[in-house]
Amino acid sequence: MDNKSMLMIPGPTPVPEAALLAMAKHPMGHRSKEFDAIFAECTENLKWLHQTKSDVLSLTVSGTGAMEAGIINFLSAGDRVLVGTNGKFGERWAEVAEAYGLNVEIIKAEWGLPLDPENFREKLEADTEKQIKAVIITHSETSTGVLNDLETINRHVKAHGEALIMVDAVTSLGAANVPMDAWGIDVIASGSQKAYMIPPGLGFVAVGPKAWEAYKTAKLPRYYLDLGKYRKDAAKNTTPFTPSVNMFFGLQVTLQMMKAEGLENVFARHKRLMTTTRAAVQALGLPLLAADDAASPAITSVMPPAEVDAQKVRTLMKKRFDIALADGQDHLKGKIFRIGHLGFVCDRDILAAISSLEVVLREMGYEGFTPGAGVAAAAKILAES
């Protein structure tokens, strides 16, 4: 049946009808008073979402563009930086930093395991000459479904005194608690196609006071991604370059939806969906890649046993039920499948995905579970939530 597609991937995520209808309106002039008012409202609500009084700047880029902007505006070639890598995106930030001539030191963990905050503490405490200029962290590692311990790592960075902390919160902002001001986070990057519940096209960079001080002496090349330009124009409710106007129509709607739901309720919903999905998958006899104490509220990575072909699971889920699950990346491609529960996702969506997964597993001849076990495990948690 046409038009029944269901996205259960970590991005793009489902978009509410109200946002789709808003984005379908005729564009307006991006230098008009009407657009200025929409931009001002979105900026104010972005600060609410980030739990900050500092700048939250909107760029017409992907999440990668937002993160690159967050790296290059506050550093100079040769600066020593620590980059945490335990998945595809941590590795990407190391590549970006190296491309700009930064002195990169990688703190690594295996894919599927969280970064060890002690490794950061040791490096930072040993840096008595304060040469480390930044620590770059992926909060929710989308490729594996691991949530890194940002709060503890950030505490070690703060104890260092000199280094900035730069955070990829692309799949955690709006799904997990990232209180920018309370934790004193310097730079946070995120993207529209995740918990913001709109399509790809906008990136957001939140910048704290310490990062702005570093901006004054940073010497890496920048033009389109020069955040100083965005800050100056944001003060006048505009942008230095042409923004994706209709995306702001959708963003206005979804930020209003999130405010109406309430920040704590948004976090609680994502946690409930994560817990429900993990319990249901385990009830089907399918191992999970990330441990319970390091699980991302955005996505659950499933590592099926040898007799279950992960690629075939995804193919049949799409063919039979028009439900899209995500593949693994790099060396995990074809070996895992990932179930997204990020953004505009509700309890009903999880029940639909799990019941469909049961049908697919039975069709594949997998007998590692009692029929109905996944749905029963999900129902139990949802009934008690």
Disulfide bonds with the S-S distance in Angstrom:
none
